[in-house]
Amino acid sequence: VAGLGNYGLWGTRHSVGMEVLDRLARQLAVAEGWRMDKRCCADVALATAHGLELVLLKPRRFMNLNGLSVASAAEIYNLGPEDIYLVHDDLDKALGKVAIKLGGSARGHNGVQSCISALHSNEMTRLRIGIGRP
């Protein structure tokens, strides 16, 4: 599960993917387990939920390069694009609204486009978090 955003720019609308991952880590009781993984240039926490092993990932790159971290982690943890969930902001959704999208285009989102390019696939499931337009 990769939370897309601009690392270090906490509290901004475009980093909501990382905020969601922080909350997920707290709910899964692994919030203290975040560690920097230089191999994929990301903060990583491992968790288990409902019998599934999860890799939580917050890329330490700007949004338009998040895919490099996601692709590296996919290789390290032997994951295919269909195993990856992207959590990201969506300008076209009202603030606080969420939607799940199975594959498809990036719809203009630079972080998603970076993941599609780096993984050579658009099969990732996306959790789109509405941030509305300014």
The first five atom37 places (N, CA, C, CB, O) and aatype in JSON, in Angstrom:
{
  "aatype": [19, 0, 7, 10, 7, 2, 18, 7, 10, 17, 7, 16, 1, 8, 15, 19, 7, 12, 6, 19, 10, 3, 1, 10, 0, 1, 5, 10, 0, 19, 0, 6, 7, 17, 1, 12, 3, 11, 1, 4, 4, 0, 3, 19, 0, 10, 0, 16, 0, 8, 7, 10, 6, 10, 19, 10, 10, 11, 14, 1, 1, 13, 12, 2, 10, 2, 7, 10, 15, 19, 0, 15, 0, 0, 6, 9, 18, 2, 10, 7, 14, 6, 3, 9, 18, 10, 19, 8, 3, 3, 10, 3, 11, 0, 10, 7, 11, 19, 0, 9, 11, 10, 7, 7, 15, 0, 1, 7, 8, 2, 7, 19, 5, 15, 4, 9, 15, 0, 10, 8, 15, 2, 6, 12, 16, 1, 10, 1, 9, 7, 9, 7, 1, 14],
  "atom_mask": [
    [1, 1, 1, 1, 1],
    [1, 1, 1, 1, 1],
    [1, 1, 1, 0, 1],
    [1, 1, 1, 1, 1],
    [1, 1, 1, 0, 1],
    [1, 1, 1, 1, 1],
    [1, 1, 1, 1, 1],
    [1, 1, 1, 0, 1],
    [1, 1, 1, 1, 1],
    [1, 1, 1, 1, 1],
    [1, 1, 1, 0, 1],
    [1, 1, 1, 1, 1],
    [1, 1, 1, 1, 1],
    [1, 1, 1, 1, 1],
    [1, 1, 1, 1, 1],
    [1, 1, 1, 1, 1],
    [1, 1, 1, 0, 1],
    [1, 1, 1, 1, 1],
    [1, 1, 1, 1, 1],
    [1, 1, 1, 1, 1],
    [1, 1, 1, 1, 1],
    [1, 1, 1, 1, 1],
    [1, 1, 1, 1, 1],
    [1, 1, 1, 1, 1],
    [1, 1, 1, 1, 1],
    [1, 1, 1, 1, 1],
    [1, 1, 1, 1, 1],
    [1, 1, 1, 1, 1],
    [1, 1, 1, 1, 1],
    [1, 1, 1, 1, 1],
    [1, 1, 1, 1, 1],
    [1, 1, 1, 1, 1],
    [1, 1, 1, 0, 1],
    [1, 1, 1, 1, 1],
    [1, 1, 1, 1, 1],
    [1, 1, 1, 1, 1],
    [1, 1, 1, 1, 1],
    [1, 1, 1, 1, 1],
    [1, 1, 1, 1, 1],
    [1, 1, 1, 1, 1],
    [1, 1, 1, 1, 1],
    [1, 1, 1, 1, 1],
    [1, 1, 1, 1, 1],
    [1, 1, 1, 1, 1],
    [1, 1, 1, 1, 1],
    [1, 1, 1, 1, 1],
    [1, 1, 1, 1, 1],
    [1, 1, 1, 1, 1],
    [1, 1, 1, 1, 1],
    [1, 1, 1, 1, 1],
    [1, 1, 1, 0, 1],
    [1, 1, 1, 1, 1],
    [1, 1, 1, 1, 1],
    [1, 1, 1, 1, 1],
    [1, 1, 1, 1, 1],
    [1, 1, 1, 1, 1],
    [1, 1, 1, 1, 1],
    [1, 1, 1, 1, 1],
    [1, 1, 1, 1, 1],
    [1, 1, 1, 1, 1],
    [1, 1, 1, 1, 1],
    [1, 1, 1, 1, 1],
    [1, 1, 1, 1, 1],
    [1, 1, 1, 1, 1],
    [1, 1, 1, 1, 1],
    [1, 1, 1, 1, 1],
    [1, 1, 1, 0, 1],
    [1, 1, 1, 1, 1],
    [1, 1, 1, 1, 1],
    [1, 1, 1, 1, 1],
    [1, 1, 1, 1, 1],
    [1, 1, 1, 1, 1],
    [1, 1, 1, 1, 1],
    [1, 1, 1, 1, 1],
    [1, 1, 1, 1, 1],
    [1, 1, 1, 1, 1],
    [1, 1, 1, 1, 1],
    [1, 1, 1, 1, 1],
    [1, 1, 1, 1, 1],
    [1, 1, 1, 0, 1],
    [1, 1, 1, 1, 1],
    [1, 1, 1, 1, 1],
    [1, 1, 1, 1, 1],
    [1, 1, 1, 1, 1],
    [1, 1, 1, 1, 1],
    [1, 1, 1, 1, 1],
    [1, 1, 1, 1, 1],
    [1, 1, 1, 1, 1],
    [1, 1, 1, 1, 1],
    [1, 1, 1, 1, 1],
    [1, 1, 1, 1, 1],
    [1, 1, 1, 1, 1],
    [1, 1, 1, 1, 1],
    [1, 1, 1, 1, 1],
    [1, 1, 1, 1, 1],
    [1, 1, 1, 0, 1],
    [1, 1, 1, 1, 1],
    [1, 1, 1, 1, 1],
    [1, 1, 1, 1, 1],
    [1, 1, 1, 1, 1],
    [1, 1, 1, 1, 1],
    [1, 1, 1, 1, 1],
    [1, 1, 1, 0, 1],
    [1, 1, 1, 0, 1],
    [1, 1, 1, 1, 1],
    [1, 1, 1, 1, 1],
    [1, 1, 1, 1, 1],
    [1, 1, 1, 0, 1],
    [1, 1, 1, 1, 1],
    [1, 1, 1, 1, 1],
    [1, 1, 1, 0, 1],
    [1, 1, 1, 1, 1],
    [1, 1, 1, 1, 1],
    [1, 1, 1, 1, 1],
    [1, 1, 1, 1, 1],
    [1, 1, 1, 1, 1],
    [1, 1, 1, 1, 1],
    [1, 1, 1, 1, 1],
    [1, 1, 1, 1, 1],
    [1, 1, 1, 1, 1],
    [1, 1, 1, 1, 1],
    [1, 1, 1, 1, 1],
    [1, 1, 1, 1, 1],
    [1, 1, 1, 1, 1],
    [1, 1, 1, 1, 1],
    [1, 1, 1, 1, 1],
    [1, 1, 1, 1, 1],
    [1, 1, 1, 1, 1],
    [1, 1, 1, 1, 1],
    [1, 1, 1, 0, 1],
    [1, 1, 1, 1, 1],
    [1, 1, 1, 0, 1],
    [1, 1, 1, 1, 1],
    [1, 1, 1, 1, 1]
  ],
  "atom_positions": [
    [[0.87, -1.16, 0.0], [0.0, 0.0, 0.0], [0.91, 1.22, 0.0], [-0.99, 0.0, 1.24], [1.66, 1.45, 0.96]],
    [[0.86, 2.0, -1.07], [1.74, 3.16, -1.21], [0.94, 4.44, -1.07], [2.47, 3.13, -2.57], [-0.04, 4.66, -1.8]],
    [[1.35, 5.28, -0.15], [0.73, 6.6, 0.04], [1.51, 7.62, -0.77], [0.0, 0.0, 0.0], [2.64, 7.95, -0.43]],
    [[0.9, 8.11, -1.85], [1.59, 9.06, -2.7], [1.51, 10.46, -2.13], [1.0, 9.04, -4.11], [0.53, 10.83, -1.48]],
    [[2.56, 11.24, -2.36], [2.59, 12.61, -1.88], [3.97, 13.21, -2.06], [0.0, 0.0, 0.0], [4.86, 12.6, -2.66]],
    [[4.14, 14.39, -1.53], [5.43, 15.08, -1.54], [6.03, 14.94, -0.15], [5.28, 16.6, -1.94], [5.58, 15.59, 0.8]],
    [[7.04, 14.09, -0.03], [7.63, 13.79, 1.27], [8.12, 15.06, 1.94], [8.78, 12.79, 1.13], [8.78, 15.88, 1.31]],
    [[7.79, 15.22, 3.2], [8.23, 16.38, 3.97], [7.27, 17.54, 3.93], [0.0, 0.0, 0.0], [7.39, 18.47, 4.73]],
    [[6.3, 17.51, 3.02], [5.3, 18.58, 2.94], [4.02, 18.11, 3.61], [5.03, 18.99, 1.46], [2.97, 18.02, 2.99]],
    [[4.14, 17.81, 4.92], [3.01, 17.27, 5.68], [1.9, 18.31, 5.79], [3.47, 16.84, 7.06], [2.16, 19.51, 5.86]],
    [[0.7, 17.83, 5.8], [-0.45, 18.71, 5.99], [-0.92, 19.38, 4.72], [0.0, 0.0, 0.0], [-1.85, 20.18, 4.77]],
    [[-0.3, 19.09, 3.59], [-0.77, 19.68, 2.33], [-1.77, 18.73, 1.67], [0.43, 19.98, 1.37], [-1.72, 17.52, 1.9]],
    [[-2.66, 19.28, 0.87], [-3.69, 18.47, 0.22], [-3.09, 17.36, -0.63], [-4.58, 19.35, -0.64], [-3.63, 16.25, -0.69]],
    [[-1.98, 17.65, -1.3], [-1.42, 16.66, -2.22], [-0.66, 15.54, -1.51], [-0.5, 17.35, -3.19], [-0.26, 14.57, -2.15]],
    [[-0.46, 15.66, -0.22], [0.21, 14.59, 0.53], [-0.76, 13.78, 1.38], [1.29, 15.19, 1.43], [-0.36, 13.11, 2.32]],
    [[-2.04, 13.85, 1.04], [-3.06, 13.14, 1.81], [-2.85, 11.63, 1.77], [-4.46, 13.49, 1.28], [-3.23, 10.94, 2.72]],
    [[-2.25, 11.1, 0.71], [-1.97, 9.66, 0.63], [-1.07, 9.21, 1.77], [0.0, 0.0, 0.0], [-1.27, 8.14, 2.34]],
    [[-0.08, 10.02, 2.08], [0.85, 9.69, 3.17], [0.15, 9.82, 4.52], [2.09, 10.6, 3.12], [0.43, 9.05, 5.44]],
    [[-0.73, 10.78, 4.64], [-1.48, 10.95, 5.9], [-2.37, 9.74, 6.15], [-2.34, 12.25, 5.85], [-2.49, 9.28, 7.28]],
    [[-2.99, 9.22, 5.09], [-3.84, 8.03, 5.22], [-2.98, 6.85, 5.67], [-4.55, 7.71, 3.88], [-3.42, 6.06, 6.51]],
    [[-1.78, 6.71, 5.13], [-0.91, 5.6, 5.53], [-0.48, 5.73, 6.99], [0.31, 5.53, 4.63], [-0.37, 4.73, 7.69]],
    [[-0.23, 6.95, 7.44], [0.1, 7.14, 8.86], [-1.05, 6.67, 9.74], [0.42, 8.63, 9.15], [-0.83, 6.01, 10.76]],
    [[-2.25, 7.0, 9.35], [-3.43, 6.58, 10.13], [-3.59, 5.06, 10.08], [-4.71, 7.27, 9.59], [-3.89, 4.44, 11.1]],
    [[-3.41, 4.47, 8.9], [-3.49, 3.02, 8.77], [-2.46, 2.33, 9.65], [-3.3, 2.6, 7.3], [-2.76, 1.33, 10.31]],
    [[-1.24, 2.86, 9.66], [-0.18, 2.28, 10.49], [-0.56, 2.34, 11.97], [1.15, 3.02, 10.26], [-0.3, 1.39, 12.72]],
    [[-1.18, 3.44, 12.4], [-1.63, 3.53, 13.8], [-2.7, 2.49, 14.09], [-2.17, 4.95, 14.11], [-2.66, 1.82, 15.13]],
    [[-3.66, 2.33, 13.18], [-4.74, 1.37, 13.4], [-4.24, -0.07, 13.4], [-5.82, 1.53, 12.34], [-4.81, -0.93, 14.07]],
    [[-3.18, -0.34, 12.65], [-2.6, -1.68, 12.6], [-1.5, -1.87, 13.65], [-2.03, -1.96, 11.21], [-0.83, -2.9, 13.68]],
    [[-1.33, -0.87, 14.51], [-0.36, -0.91, 15.62], [1.08, -1.08, 15.14], [-0.71, -2.03, 16.59], [1.87, -1.78, 15.78]],
    [[1.42, -0.45, 14.0], [2.8, -0.51, 13.5], [3.37, 0.9, 13.3], [2.86, -1.3, 12.18], [4.38, 1.07, 12.62]],
    [[2.72, 1.91, 13.87], [3.16, 3.29, 13.67], [4.58, 3.53, 14.14], [2.22, 4.24, 14.39], [5.28, 4.39, 13.62]],
    [[5.02, 2.76, 15.13], [6.39, 2.9, 15.63], [7.38, 2.12, 14.76], [6.48, 2.44, 17.08], [8.59, 2.19, 14.98]],
    [[6.87, 1.38, 13.79], [7.7, 0.51, 12.97], [8.19, 1.11, 11.67], [0.0, 0.0, 0.0], [8.86, 0.43, 10.89]],
    [[7.87, 2.38, 11.4], [8.35, 3.01, 10.17], [9.88, 3.04, 10.19], [7.77, 4.45, 10.0], [10.49, 3.4, 11.2]],
    [[10.49, 2.66, 9.07], [11.95, 2.77, 8.95], [12.29, 3.21, 7.53], [12.65, 1.4, 9.29], [11.55, 2.93, 6.58]],
    [[13.39, 3.9, 7.41], [13.85, 4.36, 6.11], [14.52, 3.18, 5.39], [14.84, 5.57, 6.24], [15.43, 2.57, 5.94]],
    [[14.07, 2.87, 4.19], [14.67, 1.81, 3.39], [15.36, 2.47, 2.2], [13.59, 0.76, 2.92], [14.71, 2.92, 1.25]],
    [[16.69, 2.53, 2.26], [17.46, 3.2, 1.2], [17.33, 2.5, -0.14], [18.93, 3.27, 1.6], [17.51, 3.12, -1.18]],
    [[17.02, 1.19, -0.12], [16.92, 0.45, -1.39], [15.79, 0.97, -2.27], [16.7, -1.02, -1.1], [15.87, 0.9, -3.49]],
    [[14.74, 1.49, -1.64], [13.63, 2.02, -2.44], [13.35, 3.49, -2.14], [12.37, 1.2, -2.18], [12.36, 4.04, -2.6]],
    [[14.23, 4.12, -1.37], [14.09, 5.54, -1.04], [12.69, 5.84, -0.51], [14.41, 6.42, -2.27], [11.96, 6.67, -1.06]],
    [[12.33, 5.14, 0.56], [10.99, 5.3, 1.13], [10.99, 4.91, 2.59], [9.96, 4.46, 0.35], [11.88, 4.19, 3.05]],
    [[9.99, 5.38, 3.31], [9.72, 4.9, 4.65], [8.83, 3.68, 4.5], [9.06, 6.01, 5.55], [7.85, 3.71, 3.76]],
    [[9.16, 2.6, 5.22], [8.45, 1.33, 5.09], [8.05, 0.84, 6.47], [9.32, 0.27, 4.35], [8.81, 0.97, 7.43]],
    [[6.85, 0.29, 6.56], [6.39, -0.39, 7.77], [5.71, -1.68, 7.32], [5.41, 0.52, 8.61], [4.97, -1.69, 6.34]],
    [[5.97, -2.76, 8.03], [5.37, -4.05, 7.71], [4.24, -4.3, 8.7], [6.42, -5.2, 7.75], [4.36, -4.01, 9.89]],
    [[3.13, -4.85, 8.19], [1.96, -5.1, 9.04], [1.25, -6.36, 8.56], [0.99, -3.88, 9.01], [1.5, -6.85, 7.46]],
    [[0.37, -6.86, 9.41], [-0.49, -7.98, 9.07], [-1.93, -7.58, 9.38], [-0.09, -9.28, 9.84], [-2.21, -7.03, 10.44]],
    [[-2.82, -7.85, 8.43], [-4.24, -7.55, 8.62], [-5.07, -8.64, 7.96], [-4.61, -6.15, 8.05], [-4.91, -8.91, 6.77]],
    [[-5.94, -9.26, 8.73], [-6.83, -10.32, 8.22], [-6.04, -11.4, 7.49], [-7.87, -9.72, 7.28], [-6.47, -11.89, 6.45]],
    [[-4.9, -11.77, 8.05], [-4.1, -12.83, 7.47], [-3.24, -12.43, 6.28], [0.0, 0.0, 0.0], [-2.55, -13.27, 5.71]],
    [[-3.28, -11.17, 5.89], [-2.48, -10.67, 4.77], [-1.26, -9.92, 5.29], [-3.31, -9.76, 3.86], [-1.36, -9.15, 6.24]],
    [[-0.12, -10.15, 4.66], [1.07, -9.38, 4.98], [1.06, -8.12, 4.12], [2.38, -10.22, 4.74], [0.9, -8.18, 2.91]],
    [[1.24, -6.99, 4.78], [1.2, -5.7, 4.09], [2.55, -4.99, 4.18], [0.11, -4.81, 4.69], [3.24, -5.05, 5.2]],
    [[2.91, -4.34, 3.1], [4.05, -3.44, 3.08], [3.45, -2.04, 2.93], [5.08, -3.79, 1.91], [2.85, -1.73, 1.9]],
    [[3.62, -1.2, 3.94], [3.17, 0.19, 3.87], [4.35, 1.02, 3.41], [2.61, 0.69, 5.25], [5.46, 0.87, 3.92]],
    [[4.12, 1.9, 2.44], [5.22, 2.62, 1.8], [4.9, 4.1, 1.65], [5.54, 2.01, 0.43], [3.84, 4.47, 1.15]],
    [[5.83, 4.94, 2.11], [5.74, 6.39, 1.88], [7.02, 6.8, 1.15], [5.55, 7.2, 3.25], [8.07, 6.92, 1.77]],
    [[6.92, 7.03, -0.17], [8.12, 7.41, -0.93], [8.75, 8.69, -0.39], [7.78, 7.58, -2.41], [8.04, 9.62, -0.01]],
    [[10.07, 8.73, -0.38], [10.8, 9.93, 0.06], [11.23, 10.73, -1.17], [12.05, 9.54, 0.92], [12.37, 11.17, -1.26]],
    [[10.33, 10.91, -2.07], [10.6, 11.66, -3.32], [9.43, 12.61, -3.57], [10.8, 10.69, -4.54], [8.38, 12.51, -2.93]],
    [[9.65, 13.52, -4.5], [8.53, 14.38, -4.91], [7.51, 13.55, -5.66], [9.03, 15.55, -5.79], [7.83, 12.49, -6.2]],
    [[6.27, 14.02, -5.69], [5.15, 13.3, -6.25], [5.45, 12.71, -7.64], [3.95, 14.21, -6.34], [5.15, 11.54, -7.89]],
    [[6.02, 13.52, -8.52], [6.21, 13.05, -9.9], [7.31, 12.0, -10.02], [6.54, 14.23, -10.79], [7.57, 11.52, -11.13]],
    [[7.96, 11.62, -8.91], [8.96, 10.55, -8.91], [8.59, 9.41, -7.96], [10.33, 11.12, -8.52], [9.38, 8.49, -7.76]],
    [[7.4, 9.46, -7.37], [6.97, 8.42, -6.43], [7.04, 7.03, -7.03], [5.55, 8.7, -5.96], [7.32, 6.06, -6.32]],
    [[6.8, 6.9, -8.32], [6.8, 5.6, -8.98], [8.13, 4.87, -8.89], [0.0, 0.0, 0.0], [8.16, 3.64, -8.88]],
    [[9.23, 5.62, -8.83], [10.54, 4.98, -8.7], [10.64, 4.2, -7.39], [11.67, 6.02, -8.78], [11.18, 3.09, -7.36]],
    [[10.13, 4.79, -6.32], [10.13, 4.12, -5.03], [9.18, 2.93, -5.02], [9.75, 5.1, -3.92], [9.51, 1.86, -4.5]],
    [[8.0, 3.11, -5.61], [7.01, 2.03, -5.64], [7.54, 0.85, -6.45], [5.67, 2.54, -6.24], [7.4, -0.3, -6.04]],
    [[8.15, 1.11, -7.6], [8.69, 0.04, -8.45], [9.85, -0.68, -7.76], [9.16, 0.61, -9.8], [9.95, -1.91, -7.84]],
    [[10.71, 0.06, -7.08], [11.82, -0.57, -6.35], [11.29, -1.47, -5.25], [12.76, 0.49, -5.77], [11.77, -2.59, -5.07]],
    [[10.3, -0.99, -4.5], [9.72, -1.79, -3.42], [9.03, -3.03, -3.99], [8.72, -0.95, -2.6], [9.1, -4.11, -3.4]],
    [[8.37, -2.89, -5.13], [7.71, -4.03, -5.76], [8.72, -5.12, -6.09], [6.96, -3.6, -7.03], [8.45, -6.31, -5.92]],
    [[9.89, -4.7, -6.56], [10.94, -5.67, -6.89], [11.5, -6.32, -5.61], [12.08, -4.98, -7.68], [11.68, -7.53, -5.56]],
    [[11.76, -5.5, -4.6], [12.32, -6.01, -3.34], [11.37, -7.02, -2.68], [12.6, -4.84, -2.37], [11.81, -8.06, -2.2]],
    [[10.08, -6.71, -2.66], [9.1, -7.55, -1.97], [8.38, -8.53, -2.91], [8.08, -6.67, -1.27], [7.42, -9.18, -2.52]],
    [[8.86, -8.62, -4.16], [8.32, -9.56, -5.13], [6.82, -9.37, -5.35], [8.6, -10.98, -4.68], [6.04, -10.32, -5.26]],
    [[6.43, -8.13, -5.64], [5.03, -7.78, -5.87], [4.79, -7.42, -7.32], [4.6, -6.63, -4.95], [5.63, -6.77, -7.95]],
    [[3.67, -7.82, -7.84], [3.27, -7.4, -9.18], [2.36, -6.19, -9.09], [0.0, 0.0, 0.0], [1.86, -5.89, -8.01]],
    [[2.15, -5.49, -10.2], [1.27, -4.31, -10.19], [-0.11, -4.6, -9.6], [1.12, -3.77, -11.59], [-0.69, -3.73, -8.95]],
    [[-0.63, -5.81, -9.83], [-1.96, -6.15, -9.33], [-1.98, -6.3, -7.81], [-2.43, -7.45, -9.97], [-3.05, -6.34, -7.21]],
    [[-0.8, -6.37, -7.17], [-0.7, -6.48, -5.71], [-0.58, -5.12, -5.03], [0.49, -7.33, -5.33], [-0.6, -5.03, -3.8]],
    [[-0.47, -4.06, -5.83], [-0.16, -2.73, -5.3], [-1.42, -1.87, -5.22], [0.89, -2.03, -6.17], [-2.22, -1.81, -6.16]],
    [[-1.57, -1.21, -4.08], [-2.66, -0.25, -3.87], [-2.03, 1.13, -3.73], [-3.53, -0.62, -2.61], [-1.14, 1.32, -2.9]],
    [[-2.48, 2.07, -4.53], [-2.0, 3.45, -4.45], [-3.06, 4.28, -3.73], [-1.69, 4.03, -5.87], [-4.24, 4.2, -4.07]],
    [[-2.64, 5.06, -2.77], [-3.54, 5.98, -2.06], [-3.1, 7.38, -2.44], [-3.51, 5.75, -0.49], [-1.95, 7.76, -2.18]],
    [[-4.0, 8.16, -3.04], [-3.59, 9.48, -3.53], [-4.75, 10.47, -3.53], [-3.02, 9.37, -4.93], [-5.92, 10.11, -3.43]],
    [[-4.38, 11.73, -3.65], [-5.35, 12.82, -3.7], [-6.04, 12.84, -5.06], [-4.65, 14.17, -3.44], [-5.51, 12.35, -6.06]],
    [[-7.26, 13.41, -5.09], [-8.01, 13.56, -6.34], [-8.71, 14.92, -6.33], [-9.04, 12.39, -6.51], [-9.64, 15.15, -5.56]],
    [[-8.24, 15.8, -7.19], [-8.81, 17.15, -7.3], [-10.26, 17.14, -7.76], [-7.99, 17.98, -8.25], [-11.03, 18.04, -7.42]],
    [[-10.64, 16.12, -8.53], [-11.98, 16.08, -9.12], [-13.03, 15.51, -8.18], [-11.95, 15.27, -10.38], [-14.21, 15.47, -8.53]],
    [[-12.63, 15.09, -7.0], [-13.58, 14.6, -6.01], [-13.74, 15.65, -4.91], [-13.12, 13.23, -5.41], [-12.78, 16.33, -4.54]],
    [[-14.95, 15.74, -4.41], [-15.22, 16.69, -3.33], [-14.38, 16.33, -2.1], [-16.73, 16.71, -2.98], [-14.05, 15.16, -1.88]],
    [[-14.05, 17.32, -1.32], [-13.25, 17.14, -0.11], [-13.83, 16.03, 0.76], [-13.16, 18.45, 0.68], [-15.0, 16.08, 1.15]],
    [[-13.0, 15.03, 1.06], [-13.39, 13.95, 1.95], [-14.08, 12.77, 1.28], [0.0, 0.0, 0.0], [-14.23, 11.72, 1.9]],
    [[-14.48, 12.91, 0.04], [-15.1, 11.78, -0.68], [-14.0, 10.82, -1.11], [-15.91, 12.28, -1.92], [-12.89, 11.25, -1.43]],
    [[-14.29, 9.53, -1.11], [-13.31, 8.54, -1.52], [-13.91, 7.63, -2.58], [-12.83, 7.71, -0.31], [-15.13, 7.46, -2.66]],
    [[-13.04, 7.06, -3.4], [-13.47, 6.11, -4.43], [-12.34, 5.13, -4.67], [-13.87, 6.84, -5.74], [-11.16, 5.46, -4.52]],
    [[-12.71, 3.93, -5.04], [-11.72, 2.93, -5.43], [-11.77, 2.8, -6.94], [-11.98, 1.55, -4.74], [-12.85, 2.71, -7.53]],
    [[-10.61, 2.8, -7.56], [-10.5, 2.67, -9.01], [-9.59, 1.48, -9.28], [-9.95, 3.98, -9.68], [-8.5, 1.38, -8.72]],
    [[-10.03, 0.6, -10.14], [-9.25, -0.58, -10.51], [-8.57, -0.32, -11.85], [-10.14, -1.85, -10.57], [-9.21, -0.38, -12.9]],
    [[-7.28, -0.04, -11.81], [-6.51, 0.17, -13.03], [-6.95, 1.41, -13.79], [0.0, 0.0, 0.0], [-7.64, 2.28, -13.25]],
    [[-6.55, 1.47, -15.06], [-6.91, 2.59, -15.92], [-5.85, 3.66, -15.98], [0.0, 0.0, 0.0], [-4.72, 3.46, -15.52]],
    [[-6.23, 4.79, -16.54], [-5.28, 5.88, -16.77], [-5.0, 6.64, -15.47], [-5.82, 6.84, -17.84], [-5.67, 6.45, -14.46]],
    [[-4.0, 7.5, -15.54], [-3.62, 8.32, -14.38], [-4.56, 9.5, -14.19], [-2.19, 8.83, -14.55], [-4.56, 10.11, -13.12]],
    [[-5.35, 9.82, -15.18], [-6.29, 10.95, -15.14], [-5.59, 12.25, -14.73], [-7.43, 10.65, -14.17], [-6.15, 13.05, -13.99]],
    [[-4.37, 12.44, -15.23], [-3.64, 13.68, -14.98], [-2.89, 13.74, -13.67], [0.0, 0.0, 0.0], [-2.28, 14.77, -13.36]],
    [[-2.92, 12.68, -12.89], [-2.22, 12.69, -11.6], [-0.76, 12.29, -11.82], [-2.91, 11.72, -10.58], [-0.48, 11.18, -12.27]],
    [[0.16, 13.19, -11.49], [1.59, 12.95, -11.76], [2.16, 11.78, -10.95], [2.38, 14.19, -11.45], [3.01, 11.05, -11.47]],
    [[1.73, 11.59, -9.73], [2.22, 10.48, -8.92], [1.77, 9.14, -9.49], [0.0, 0.0, 0.0], [2.55, 8.19, -9.54]],
    [[0.51, 9.06, -9.9], [0.0, 7.83, -10.49], [0.69, 7.58, -11.83], [-1.55, 7.91, -10.68], [1.05, 6.44, -12.13]],
    [[0.88, 8.63, -12.63], [1.56, 8.46, -13.91], [2.99, 7.97, -13.7], [1.57, 9.79, -14.69], [3.48, 7.14, -14.48]],
    [[3.65, 8.45, -12.67], [5.0, 8.0, -12.35], [5.0, 6.51, -12.02], [5.57, 8.81, -11.17], [5.9, 5.78, -12.43]],
    [[3.98, 6.06, -11.28], [3.88, 4.63, -10.93], [3.61, 3.79, -12.18], [2.77, 4.4, -9.88], [4.21, 2.73, -12.36]],
    [[2.71, 4.25, -13.03], [2.4, 3.53, -14.26], [3.65, 3.4, -15.12], [1.27, 4.24, -15.05], [3.93, 2.33, -15.66]],
    [[4.41, 4.48, -15.25], [5.63, 4.46, -16.07], [6.69, 3.55, -15.47], [6.19, 5.88, -16.21], [7.31, 2.77, -16.19]],
    [[6.9, 3.63, -14.16], [7.96, 2.85, -13.52], [7.63, 1.36, -13.47], [8.2, 3.37, -12.12], [8.53, 0.52, -13.54]],
    [[6.35, 1.02, -13.34], [5.93, -0.38, -13.25], [5.56, -0.96, -14.61], [4.75, -0.51, -12.29], [5.31, -2.16, -14.73]],
    [[5.51, -0.11, -15.62], [5.11, -0.53, -16.98], [3.75, -1.21, -16.96], [6.16, -1.48, -17.59], [3.52, -2.19, -17.66]],
    [[2.85, -0.66, -16.15], [1.52, -1.25, -16.01], [0.58, -0.21, -15.39], [1.56, -2.55, -15.14], [1.0, 0.69, -14.67]],
    [[-0.7, -0.36, -15.7], [-1.7, 0.52, -15.06], [-2.68, -0.31, -14.23], [-2.47, 1.33, -16.14], [-3.8, 0.13, -13.95]],
    [[-2.27, -1.52, -13.82], [-3.15, -2.45, -13.12], [-3.28, -2.19, -11.62], [-2.65, -3.83, -13.32], [-4.02, -2.91, -10.94]],
    [[-2.6, -1.2, -11.09], [-2.67, -0.95, -9.65], [-4.08, -0.48, -9.25], [-1.62, 0.09, -9.23], [-4.73, 0.26, -9.99]],
    [[-4.53, -0.93, -8.09], [-5.77, -0.44, -7.53], [-5.49, 0.9, -6.86], [-6.39, -1.46, -6.51], [-4.45, 1.07, -6.23]],
    [[-6.4, 1.85, -7.01], [-6.19, 3.18, -6.42], [-7.31, 3.53, -5.45], [-6.09, 4.26, -7.53], [-8.49, 3.31, -5.73]],
    [[-6.93, 4.06, -4.32], [-7.88, 4.66, -3.39], [-7.72, 6.15, -3.57], [-7.62, 4.2, -1.89], [-6.72, 6.74, -3.17]],
    [[-8.73, 6.77, -4.17], [-8.69, 8.2, -4.49], [-9.38, 8.97, -3.37], [-9.38, 8.49, -5.87], [-10.54, 8.72, -3.04]],
    [[-8.66, 9.91, -2.79], [-9.16, 10.73, -1.68], [-9.46, 12.13, -2.21], [-8.12, 10.79, -0.5], [-8.57, 12.82, -2.68]],
    [[-10.7, 12.53, -2.14], [-11.1, 13.84, -2.64], [-10.51, 14.98, -1.84], [0.0, 0.0, 0.0], [-10.6, 15.01, -0.61]],
    [[-9.91, 15.93, -2.57], [-9.4, 17.14, -1.91], [-10.07, 18.39, -2.48], [-7.86, 17.24, -2.07], [-9.81, 19.49, -2.01]],
    [[-10.91, 18.23, -3.5], [-11.61, 19.36, -4.09], [-10.66, 20.31, -4.8], [0.0, 0.0, 0.0], [-9.44, 20.17, -4.73]],
    [[-11.25, 21.25, -5.48], [-10.46, 22.27, -6.17], [-10.37, 23.5, -5.27], [-11.09, 22.64, -7.57], [-11.3, 23.81, -4.52]],
    [[-9.24, 24.19, -5.35], [-9.1, 25.39, -4.49], [-10.14, 26.45, -4.82], [-7.69, 25.99, -4.63], [-10.16, 27.51, -4.19]]
  ]
}
